[in-house]
Amino acid sequence: MLRSLAALLEWLGARTPPGRLDQIVTQDEFTHDVVVADTDGRWLVFDVT
C-alpha cells in the first residue's frame, strides 16, 4: 500500500521500466492529485493529503 508521496515515488522508480510522474495538481492547501503515466499507456491518479 502506498501511504505517502515518497512511497509513490519509490514505487515508480522500482518498476521496470520506471513509471513517470507527469504532474502534481494542487486542489487546496492540504490535498494534491498526483498524475502518473503508467508503462502500459494508462494514466493513474493518486489523491495525496
PEZIJO-V732721 format. One line per field, one symbol per residue. burial: # if it has 9 or more other ideal C-beta (glycine too) atoms within 8 Angstrom, else .. A space follows every 50 residues. Layout:
# PEZIJO-V732721
burial->???
This chain:
# PEZIJO-V732721
burial->......###.##..#...#.#.........######.#.......#.#.
